[in-house]
Amino acid sequence: MKRFVLAVVGGYVLVAAGNRVAEHFGMRTCGCAEDCWCHRGGLSLFRWVFPWGHRPAHSADQKAELNPQ
């Protein structure tokens, strides 16, 4: 059981680090507001693997104004 938990946690951190590298090279961008938790130093590693609780930079109405169809 201990090995399973360590493998899951290790895989989670490995995916988080890989996504952080992709973000560094411009393959991914974060659209959150500047005061979102994911812009804090140590927490930014988990930005892409913990998608709950983010603060979007634009509301739905603002997005509709930016992308008229």
SULVEN-V824644 format. One record per helix or strand. SS is the DSSP state (H for helix, E for strand). FROM is the first residue (numbers start at 1). TO is the last residue. If there is no record, write none. Layout:
[[SS | FROM | TO] [SS | FROM | TO]]
//
This chain:
[[H | 2 | 24] [E | 32 | 32] [H | 37 | 39] [H | 42 | 46] [E | 56 | 56] [H | 60 | 66]]
//
